[in-house]
């Protein structure tokens, strides 16, 4: 059975749009760069050709990945329930050891973006927070060791 990928409707639409871009625009740009590099002659010492082929490989890998995720998606319905943490929750946590507060949005793995504090439900923090309530102290099983956070707010 295929793995399910959880996405919001917006995240799904963005993934489909990105997939179309990679399959049409970017794929064609790379083909043109490869053709241009081939026209320069000897391919064995042609760094431009090698770079274009590497980019083509990366692009095809991303296409395959997105196709698989889009095919096996489960769209998350909007849920305004703030009684416990679920996908799409915005959670304020207090790291007991570090004495720091942080705010995270729990998303599916395809929408995670650490730079914007969007964490995957599959990440150590995201998985630990799911189904817990305000006031709960949760143990996060991270690669560097376990630590505890207190859930201060859920939106």
C-alpha positions in Angstrom: 0.0 0.0 0.0 1.3 3.4 -0.9 2.3 5.9 1.7 -0.2 8.8 2.2 1.0 12.4 2.0 -1.0 14.9 3.9 -1.5 18.3 2.3 -3.8 21.3 2.6 -5.8 22.2 -0.5 -3.5 25.1 -1.0 -0.4 22.9 -0.6 -1.8 20.4 -3.1 -2.5 23.2 -5.6 1.0 24.5 -5.2 2.5 21.0 -5.7 0.5 20.5 -8.9 1.5 23.9 -10.2 5.2 23.2 -9.4 4.9 19.8 -11.1 3.5 21.3 -14.2 6.3 23.9 -14.2 9.0 21.3 -13.9 7.5 19.1 -16.6 7.1 21.9 -19.1 9.1 25.0 -18.6 12.1 23.8 -16.7 12.4 20.5 -18.6 12.4 22.4 -21.9 15.0 24.9 -20.6 17.3 22.1 -19.6 16.9 20.3 -23.0 17.9 23.6 -24.7 21.0 24.0 -22.5 22.0 20.4 -23.3 21.6 21.0 -27.0 23.6 24.2 -26.8 26.4 22.4 -24.8 26.5 19.6 -27.3 27.0 22.1 -30.1 30.3 23.1 -28.6 31.9 19.8 -29.5 33.8 17.3 -27.3 31.4 16.2 -24.5 34.2 14.5 -22.5 35.6 17.8 -21.3 32.5 19.9 -21.5 31.6 21.2 -18.0 28.5 23.0 -19.4 27.1 19.8 -20.7 27.9 17.9 -17.5 26.1 20.7 -15.4 23.1 20.6 -17.7 22.9 16.8 -17.4 23.2 16.9 -13.6 20.4 19.5 -13.5 18.3 17.3 -15.8 18.7 14.4 -13.4 17.8 16.5 -10.4 14.7 17.9 -12.2 13.5 14.4 -13.2 14.0 13.3 -9.6 11.9 16.1 -8.3 9.2 15.4 -11.0 9.1 11.7 -9.9 8.9 12.7 -6.2 6.1 15.2 -6.8 4.1 12.9 -9.1 4.2 10.2 -6.4 3.1 12.6 -3.7 0.3 14.1 -5.8 -0.9 10.6 -6.7 -0.9 9.5 -3.1 -2.2 12.7 -1.5 -4.8 13.0 1.3 -6.2 16.5 1.4 -6.6 17.9 4.9 -9.9 19.6 5.4 -9.7 22.9 7.2 -10.2 22.3 10.9 -10.7 25.2 13.4 -10.7 22.9 16.4 -8.2 24.2 18.9 -8.9 21.7 21.7 -5.9 19.5 20.6 -3.0 19.6 18.2 -3.7 18.4 14.7 -2.5 19.1 11.1 -2.8 22.8 10.4 -2.6 23.7 14.1 -0.4 26.7 15.1 1.1 25.7 18.4 3.0 27.8 21.0 5.4 25.6 23.0 7.8 26.4 25.8 11.1 24.5 25.8 11.6 23.7 29.5 15.4 23.1 29.2 16.2 26.1 27.0 13.6 28.3 28.7 12.4 29.5 25.3 9.0 29.8 23.7 8.4 29.0 20.0 5.5 28.9 17.6 5.1 26.2 15.0 2.5 25.4 12.4 2.0 21.6 11.9 1.9 20.7 8.2 2.2 17.7 6.0 5.7 16.8 5.0 5.4 18.4 1.6 4.5 21.8 3.0 7.1 21.9 5.8 9.3 24.9 5.8 11.7 25.3 8.7 12.5 28.9 7.8 8.9 29.8 8.4 8.4 27.6 11.4 6.2 25.1 9.5 7.1 21.7 10.7 6.0 18.3 9.4 3.7 16.0 11.3 6.4 13.4 10.7 9.2 15.5 12.4 10.1 14.6 15.9 8.5 17.8 17.3 5.4 17.5 15.0 4.8 13.9 15.8 5.2 14.5 19.6 2.7 17.4 19.6 -0.1 15.7 17.7 -3.3 15.0 19.7 -2.0 16.8 22.8 -3.8 19.7 24.6 -2.8 23.1 26.1 -0.9 22.5 29.4 0.4 19.1 28.3 4.2 18.5 28.8 5.3 16.5 25.8 8.6 14.6 25.3 10.2 15.1 21.9 12.4 12.2 20.8 15.0 14.0 18.7 18.1 12.6 17.1 20.3 14.6 19.6 18.3 13.3 22.5 15.0 13.7 24.2 13.7 17.0 25.6 10.4 18.3 26.9 8.1 21.1 25.8 4.9 22.4 27.3 2.1 23.3 25.0 1.0 26.9 25.8 -1.5 27.7 23.1 -3.2 26.0 20.1 -4.8 28.0 17.2 
